[in-house]
Amino acid sequence: MQDCSHDYLLNKQVSIFQPLNGYRASTDAVFLASVPAKIKSGDSFLDIGSGTGAISLCLAARLQEYAPRITGLELQPELVELSNRSAEANGFALVNFRHCNIKELPADIPFCSFDHVISNPPYAEEDMPSPNPGKALAHNHQDFTLKEWVKFAIKMLKPRGRFYMINRAAALADILAALHGIAGEICIIPLFSKTGQTEAKRVIVTARKDSRAGTTLLRGITVHNPDGTHTPEAFRILREGQGFFDR
């Protein structure tokens, strides 16, 4: 087993094992996991490109009263091993991570089979890849563009299922183009790094498959105060484990 650290999310509500040298979860995962709403008991989630499992683990903790069934798909087998170890450590029996190339889905994971699909995909198509192989796979597209990633996510949803993604604000046009004609009821949530910032570096996008409803720009999240501490709204999500729409 690779060298790893035993870390925590949501003010120690969630245990997570992560590689010492490789991809490690960021606050992006926690913010994205705070967004799903209108959940029904036993709903199914697919976490595409699950990495160290942070999104799925935070979802399982926040939504435990609904007992969601969560499947993570990840290309790096060592991250799958650590993610399943994390799920077991937290007692999340309904969370399972699979080693999978999304271009070659196993037969037991068919299209149109999930109530919710969530993803924090690789951000950088053009950036220079990291010299660390694990980080390079996690942060840079290989042979799958962002538009293809979004379209794959929508294919995995049941009719009227819900989609959630975080990415660079600069990628918003590509995300919206990929959703055009196949999903609506789109909501855009900007993430601002600090108080007073007028340009968001990240955005969360949600949508509903087969909907023709319009697009809404929601009030965003400001992460840091001028002194570097978390704002009350960020603290509530990152430390207390509350949902974005609970405010």
MOQUI-V620724 format. One record per residue. N is the residue number from 1. PSI is psi in whole degrees, -180 to 180 (* if undefined). OMEGA is omega in radians with two decimals (* if undefined). D_FIRST is the distance of its C-alpha to the first C-alpha in Angstrom with 2 decimals. Layout:
n=<N & N>
psi=<PSI & PSI>
omega=<OMEGA & OMEGA>
d_first=<D_FIRST & D_FIRST>
//
This chain:
n=<1 & 2 & 3 & 4 & 5 & 6 & 7 & 8 & 9 & 10 & 11 & 12 & 13 & 14 & 15 & 16 & 17 & 18 & 19 & 20 & 21 & 22 & 23 & 24 & 25 & 26 & 27 & 28 & 29 & 30 & 31 & 32 & 33 & 34 & 35 & 36 & 37 & 38 & 39 & 40 & 41 & 42 & 43 & 44 & 45 & 46 & 47 & 48 & 49 & 50 & 51 & 52 & 53 & 54 & 55 & 56 & 57 & 58 & 59 & 60 & 61 & 62 & 63 & 64 & 65 & 66 & 67 & 68 & 69 & 70 & 71 & 72 & 73 & 74 & 75 & 76 & 77 & 78 & 79 & 80 & 81 & 82 & 83 & 84 & 85 & 86 & 87 & 88 & 89 & 90 & 91 & 92 & 93 & 94 & 95 & 96 & 97 & 98 & 99 & 100 & 101 & 102 & 103 & 104 & 105 & 106 & 107 & 108 & 109 & 110 & 111 & 112 & 113 & 114 & 115 & 116 & 117 & 118 & 119 & 120 & 121 & 122 & 123 & 124 & 125 & 126 & 127 & 128 & 129 & 130 & 131 & 132 & 133 & 134 & 135 & 136 & 137 & 138 & 139 & 140 & 141 & 142 & 143 & 144 & 145 & 146 & 147 & 148 & 149 & 150 & 151 & 152 & 153 & 154 & 155 & 156 & 157 & 158 & 159 & 160 & 161 & 162 & 163 & 164 & 165 & 166 & 167 & 168 & 169 & 170 & 171 & 172 & 173 & 174 & 175 & 176 & 177 & 178 & 179 & 180 & 181 & 182 & 183 & 184 & 185 & 186 & 187 & 188 & 189 & 190 & 191 & 192 & 193 & 194 & 195 & 196 & 197 & 198 & 199 & 200 & 201 & 202 & 203 & 204 & 205 & 206 & 207 & 208 & 209 & 210 & 211 & 212 & 213 & 214 & 215 & 216 & 217 & 218 & 219 & 220 & 221 & 222 & 223 & 224 & 225 & 226 & 227 & 228 & 229 & 230 & 231 & 232 & 233 & 234 & 235 & 236 & 237 & 238 & 239 & 240 & 241 & 242 & 243 & 244 & 245 & 246 & 247>
psi=<141 & 159 & 134 & 165 & 152 & 108 & -178 & 152 & 162 & 49 & 47 & 16 & -25 & 128 & 144 & 133 & 131 & 149 & 142 & -38 & 100 & -163 & 133 & 147 & 149 & 179 & -19 & -43 & -40 & -42 & -44 & -41 & -16 & -11 & -41 & 133 & -180 & 47 & 140 & 154 & 131 & 9 & 149 & 138 & 144 & 124 & 107 & 126 & 55 & -12 & -126 & 5 & 9 & -43 & -51 & -41 & -42 & -38 & -46 & -38 & -46 & -34 & 22 & -28 & -20 & -5 & 56 & 147 & 117 & 127 & 128 & 136 & 127 & 138 & -28 & 112 & -33 & -32 & -35 & -44 & -47 & -39 & -44 & -33 & -41 & -45 & -42 & -42 & -32 & -7 & 26 & 84 & -22 & 11 & 125 & 135 & 137 & 139 & 117 & 135 & 122 & -9 & -9 & 69 & 140 & 157 & -26 & 7 & 79 & 163 & 159 & 41 & 5 & 144 & -31 & 141 & 131 & 146 & 139 & 83 & 172 & 136 & -39 & 111 & -34 & -17 & 154 & 125 & 150 & 147 & -17 & 120 & -41 & -43 & -37 & -43 & -37 & -33 & -14 & 136 & 142 & -87 & 30 & 112 & 165 & -41 & -42 & -37 & -46 & -46 & -38 & -43 & -44 & -38 & -33 & -14 & 146 & 162 & 133 & 12 & 167 & 141 & 142 & 133 & 145 & 142 & -180 & 143 & -32 & -17 & 2 & -41 & -41 & -40 & -47 & -37 & -40 & -31 & -17 & 127 & -12 & -11 & 152 & -157 & 40 & 135 & 137 & 125 & 107 & 147 & 118 & 133 & -40 & 162 & 135 & -11 & 133 & -10 & 119 & 141 & -25 & 154 & 147 & 132 & 130 & 154 & 167 & 127 & 139 & 2 & 151 & 11 & 159 & -174 & 140 & 132 & 114 & 161 & 130 & -172 & 130 & 125 & -45 & 145 & 168 & -29 & 5 & -11 & 162 & 142 & 161 & -41 & -38 & -41 & -42 & -37 & -50 & -33 & -38 & -12 & 22 & 161 & 154 & -41 & 3 & -13 & *>
omega=<-3.11 & 3.07 & -3.10 & 3.05 & 3.07 & -3.05 & -3.09 & 3.05 & 3.08 & 3.09 & 3.08 & 3.00 & -3.06 & 3.00 & 3.12 & 3.06 & -3.07 & 3.12 & 3.08 & 3.13 & -3.09 & -3.10 & 3.10 & -3.07 & 3.08 & 3.12 & 3.09 & -3.10 & -3.11 & 3.09 & -3.13 & -3.13 & -3.13 & -2.96 & -3.09 & 3.14 & -3.12 & -3.10 & 3.05 & -3.12 & 3.11 & 3.11 & 3.13 & 3.10 & 2.96 & 3.11 & -3.04 & -3.05 & -2.91 & 3.07 & 3.11 & 3.05 & -3.02 & -3.13 & -3.10 & -3.13 & 3.11 & 3.06 & -3.11 & 3.14 & -3.07 & -3.03 & -3.00 & 3.13 & 3.13 & -3.14 & -3.13 & 3.05 & -2.98 & 3.08 & 3.07 & 3.07 & -3.07 & -3.08 & -3.07 & -3.04 & 3.14 & 3.08 & 3.07 & 3.13 & -3.14 & -3.13 & 3.11 & 3.05 & 3.10 & 3.14 & 3.13 & -3.12 & 3.14 & -3.10 & -3.13 & -3.06 & -3.09 & 3.09 & -3.08 & -3.14 & -3.08 & 3.01 & -2.99 & 2.89 & -3.02 & 3.02 & -3.11 & -3.08 & 3.01 & -3.04 & -3.09 & 3.04 & -3.06 & 3.02 & 3.03 & -3.02 & -3.09 & 3.09 & -3.10 & 3.01 & -3.06 & -3.08 & 2.93 & -2.97 & 3.03 & -3.05 & -2.80 & 3.05 & -3.06 & -3.05 & 3.07 & -3.12 & 3.06 & 3.06 & 3.06 & -3.05 & -3.13 & 3.11 & 3.14 & 3.12 & -3.08 & -2.99 & -3.08 & 3.04 & 3.09 & -3.14 & -3.08 & -3.10 & 3.11 & 3.13 & 3.10 & 3.12 & 3.14 & -3.13 & 3.07 & 3.14 & 3.14 & 3.09 & -3.09 & -3.10 & 2.92 & 3.03 & -3.13 & 3.08 & -3.01 & -3.04 & -3.13 & 3.14 & 2.97 & 3.14 & 3.05 & 3.08 & -3.14 & -3.14 & -3.05 & -3.13 & 3.12 & 3.14 & -3.13 & 3.10 & 3.14 & -3.13 & -3.05 & 3.08 & -3.13 & 3.12 & 3.10 & -3.09 & -3.04 & 3.03 & 3.14 & -3.12 & 3.12 & 3.02 & 3.14 & -3.07 & -3.07 & 3.14 & 3.12 & 3.12 & -3.12 & -3.13 & 3.14 & 3.07 & 3.14 & 2.99 & 2.94 & 3.13 & 3.03 & -3.14 & 3.11 & -3.11 & 3.06 & 3.11 & 3.05 & 3.12 & -3.04 & -3.08 & -3.12 & 3.01 & -3.10 & 3.03 & -3.03 & 3.12 & 2.98 & -2.96 & -3.01 & 2.92 & 3.11 & -3.12 & 3.09 & 3.08 & 3.12 & 3.03 & 3.12 & -3.12 & 3.09 & 3.12 & -3.13 & 3.14 & -3.01 & -3.06 & -3.08 & 3.07 & 3.13 & 3.12 & 3.13 & -3.07 & 3.09 & -3.06 & *>
d_first=<0.00 & 3.79 & 6.65 & 8.50 & 11.93 & 13.67 & 16.79 & 19.83 & 22.28 & 25.89 & 26.72 & 23.90 & 24.80 & 21.36 & 17.90 & 15.27 & 11.66 & 11.55 & 9.97 & 11.85 & 13.03 & 13.74 & 15.58 & 16.38 & 18.92 & 22.54 & 25.65 & 26.54 & 24.25 & 25.96 & 29.38 & 28.87 & 27.70 & 30.95 & 33.20 & 33.16 & 36.30 & 38.67 & 35.94 & 37.01 & 35.50 & 32.81 & 32.60 & 29.80 & 27.71 & 25.76 & 23.46 & 23.34 & 20.67 & 18.89 & 16.34 & 14.45 & 16.95 & 19.36 & 22.49 & 21.82 & 20.80 & 23.94 & 26.05 & 25.06 & 25.99 & 29.20 & 30.41 & 29.46 & 33.14 & 33.14 & 30.07 & 28.95 & 26.81 & 24.17 & 22.20 & 19.91 & 19.63 & 17.07 & 16.82 & 13.32 & 10.90 & 7.87 & 10.53 & 11.64 & 8.56 & 8.89 & 12.62 & 12.94 & 11.24 & 13.87 & 16.58 & 16.11 & 16.23 & 19.41 & 20.93 & 21.42 & 21.95 & 23.64 & 20.86 & 18.72 & 16.62 & 16.95 & 15.66 & 19.10 & 21.35 & 24.32 & 26.69 & 25.64 & 25.54 & 24.91 & 28.17 & 27.32 & 27.10 & 30.68 & 32.59 & 34.71 & 32.66 & 31.47 & 33.61 & 31.67 & 29.49 & 27.81 & 26.07 & 25.13 & 25.13 & 24.68 & 27.62 & 28.73 & 30.32 & 32.14 & 30.21 & 28.66 & 24.94 & 22.52 & 21.37 & 17.77 & 16.79 & 14.92 & 17.94 & 20.32 & 19.26 & 19.45 & 22.76 & 24.70 & 26.19 & 25.51 & 27.93 & 28.60 & 31.19 & 31.40 & 34.45 & 32.70 & 29.83 & 32.48 & 34.41 & 31.37 & 30.74 & 34.38 & 34.26 & 31.57 & 33.88 & 36.49 & 40.04 & 40.62 & 36.91 & 35.66 & 33.56 & 31.91 & 30.52 & 30.06 & 30.67 & 32.70 & 36.33 & 37.30 & 35.69 & 37.87 & 40.47 & 38.01 & 36.58 & 40.12 & 41.22 & 38.45 & 39.46 & 43.15 & 44.79 & 41.82 & 41.19 & 43.27 & 43.52 & 41.45 & 40.69 & 39.61 & 38.19 & 38.13 & 35.74 & 37.50 & 35.63 & 38.45 & 41.87 & 44.62 & 42.48 & 44.30 & 41.80 & 38.55 & 35.45 & 33.56 & 34.94 & 33.86 & 35.62 & 36.22 & 38.26 & 39.46 & 39.56 & 43.12 & 44.72 & 47.60 & 47.74 & 47.86 & 45.52 & 45.33 & 44.24 & 43.09 & 43.22 & 40.00 & 37.68 & 38.10 & 34.92 & 36.24 & 39.49 & 41.17 & 39.74 & 36.12 & 35.70 & 34.89 & 37.96 & 38.77 & 37.80 & 34.39 & 33.84 & 34.78 & 32.11 & 29.26 & 29.78 & 31.85 & 30.19 & 33.53 & 34.24 & 35.95 & 38.98 & 39.32 & 41.15>
//
